[in-house]
Amino acid sequence: MSSSSNTTYFIIGGNRGIGFNLVKTLSASTDNVVIASFRGLPSLPKNKQLEDLKKSRDNIHTVQLDITDDESVNKIADEIRKTPSFQGIDIFIANSGISNSYYEVLKAPKRVWIDHYTTNALGPILTLQKVYPLLLLKKTRKLFFISSLAGSITGYVPISVSAYGQSKAALNFAIKELSFELKPEGFTVVAFHPGMVTTDMGQQGLGSFAKKGTDISSLKVITPEESASALVNVFSKISPEHNGKFMDYDGSEDTF
């Protein structure tokens, strides 16, 4: 299902949490075509809700992608081209990420740093390198990255998330650089903070902070459905004037 009037979204990590709810919210409109990536086999329990939704909506297509695996990343553009009636990507949404780094900097193991940088900072950019030609097929040319205030340096929150925060800060730098490099080609590149969300990842973080006695009472916690709905609302208002900005899910502007 696709036509020149459809808006085609490619969402990395559309099988769970915020990503799945972005797929669900965006595909509710028949004006949208959503290509969602998932990791592993379609039959895995973590992919079931995406596969079930796909069966009920013919504007959803799925592709396999592991952003930490070179072979998988190298094949992604060809996989996307195979989706029915494909004509190009309008909006690229990098959502996939990990957060399992509730260490102080001096205690975080090397493997934790590498895993977080590979998934959160490098994965989205290396995938974008491959699908960039598919974005050139359309005039929309919007790149949306789900980042985190944990990666903000000027808005630093005094909670120890070491490799997670640093990997998101590295992603934010790349986003800022892309906004400069791709502006002449008509791209709008924006980072988004999705809120403190009760995904599996978010609940793990809240539990870790609670165990350490960290005061998180001031944090507003929202559901994945609430985050995705709010993000889609903000997405709809993004214009070239937002290029290089860091936006909050509530529509306000954050600081890098």
Rosetta blueprint (number, residue, H / E / L):
1 M L
2 S L
3 S L
4 S L
5 S L
6 N L
7 T E
8 T E
9 Y E
10 F E
11 I E
12 I E
13 G L
14 G L
15 N L
16 R L
17 G H
18 I H
19 G H
20 F H
21 N H
22 L H
23 V H
24 K H
25 T H
26 L H
27 S H
28 A L
29 S L
30 T L
31 D L
32 N E
33 V E
34 V E
35 I E
36 A E
37 S E
38 F E
39 R L
40 G L
41 L L
42 P L
43 S L
44 L L
45 P H
46 K H
47 N H
48 K H
49 Q H
50 L H
51 E H
52 D H
53 L H
54 K H
55 K H
56 S H
57 R L
58 D L
59 N L
60 I E
61 H E
62 T E
63 V E
64 Q E
65 L L
66 D L
67 I L
68 T L
69 D L
70 D H
71 E H
72 S H
73 V H
74 N H
75 K H
76 I H
77 A H
78 D H
79 E H
80 I H
81 R H
82 K L
83 T L
84 P L
85 S L
86 F L
87 Q L
88 G L
89 I L
90 D L
91 I E
92 F E
93 I E
94 A E
95 N L
96 S L
97 G L
98 I L
99 S L
100 N L
101 S L
102 Y L
103 Y L
104 E L
105 V H
106 L H
107 K H
108 A L
109 P L
110 K H
111 R H
112 V H
113 W H
114 I H
115 D H
116 H H
117 Y H
118 T H
119 T H
120 N H
121 A H
122 L H
123 G H
124 P H
125 I H
126 L H
127 T H
128 L H
129 Q H
130 K H
131 V H
132 Y H
133 P H
134 L H
135 L H
136 L L
137 L L
138 K L
139 K L
140 T L
141 R L
142 K E
143 L E
144 F E
145 F E
146 I E
147 S L
148 S L
149 L H
150 A H
151 G H
152 S L
153 I L
154 T L
155 G L
156 Y L
157 V L
158 P L
159 I L
160 S L
161 V L
162 S H
163 A H
164 Y H
165 G H
166 Q H
167 S H
168 K H
169 A H
170 A H
171 L H
172 N H
173 F H
174 A H
175 I H
176 K H
177 E H
178 L H
179 S H
180 F H
181 E H
182 L L
183 K H
184 P H
185 E H
186 G L
187 F L
188 T E
189 V E
190 V E
191 A E
192 F E
193 H E
194 P L
195 G L
196 M E
197 V E
198 T L
199 T L
200 D H
201 M H
202 G H
203 Q H
204 Q H
205 G H
206 L H
207 G H
208 S H
209 F H
210 A H
211 K H
212 K L
213 G L
214 T L
215 D L
216 I L
217 S L
218 S L
219 L L
220 K L
221 V E
222 I E
223 T L
224 P H
225 E H
226 E H
227 S H
228 A H
229 S H
230 A H
231 L H
232 V H
233 N H
234 V H
235 F H
236 S L
237 K L
238 I L
239 S L
240 P H
241 E H
242 H H
243 N L
244 G L
245 K L
246 F E
247 M E
248 D E
249 Y L
250 D L
251 G L
252 S L
253 E E
254 D E
255 T L
256 F L
